[in-house]
Amino acid sequence: MADYPDVIRVIRLRYGYDFTGYAQASLKRRLMRFMGHAGIEAVFDLKHQLINDEAFFTAWCNTSP
C-alpha cells in the first residue's frame, strides 16, 4: 500500500487520531483486511470513504486487530 502515509494523514486530519506511532506493518494489514471486507479495491476509494463517511471510520475502528 504505497499510499499508506496519505491514509494515516487523512485519519489524523479528519478525526484527530494519530496512528504514526503504530506498527506500520500491522496497521497496513488491518487497513487491507478492512478494505477487503468493505469491498474497496483502491486506496483512493478508501480515502474518499474515510473523508466522507464517519460511520465508515467508526466501523474500521471497531474491527478487531
C-alpha positions in Angstrom: 0.0 0.0 0.0 2.1 2.9 -1.3 -0.5 5.5 -0.2 -0.4 4.3 3.4 1.0 7.7 4.7 -1.8 9.5 2.9 -4.4 7.3 4.6 -2.8 7.9 8.0 -2.8 11.7 7.3 -6.5 11.7 6.3 -7.4 9.9 9.6 -5.3 12.3 11.6 -6.7 15.4 10.0 -10.3 14.3 9.8 -10.7 12.5 13.1 -7.8 13.6 15.2 -6.4 10.1 15.6 -2.6 9.8 15.2 -1.5 6.4 14.1 2.0 7.4 13.2 3.5 5.7 16.2 1.8 2.4 15.5 3.5 -0.6 13.9 3.2 0.1 10.2 3.0 -3.5 9.0 0.2 -4.3 11.5 -1.8 -1.2 10.6 -1.4 -1.8 6.9 -2.6 -5.3 7.3 -5.6 -4.1 9.2 -6.4 -1.5 6.6 -6.1 -4.0 3.8 -8.3 -6.5 5.6 -10.9 -3.9 6.2 -10.8 -2.8 2.6 -11.5 -6.4 1.5 -14.4 -6.7 3.9 -15.8 -3.4 2.7 -15.4 -4.3 -1.0 -12.9 -1.4 -1.6 -10.2 -2.1 -4.1 -8.4 1.2 -4.4 -6.7 3.3 -1.7 -8.3 6.4 -3.4 -11.7 5.0 -2.6 -10.7 4.2 1.0 -9.6 7.8 1.5 -12.8 9.0 0.0 -14.8 6.9 2.4 -12.8 8.0 5.3 -13.2 11.6 4.5 -16.9 11.5 3.7 -18.4 8.8 6.0 -17.8 9.0 9.7 -19.7 5.7 10.3 -17.2 4.0 7.9 -14.3 5.2 10.1 -16.1 4.1 13.2 -16.7 0.6 11.7 -12.9 0.4 10.9 -12.1 1.4 14.5 -14.4 -1.3 15.9 -12.8 -4.1 13.9 -10.5 -6.4 15.8 -6.8 -6.0 15.0 
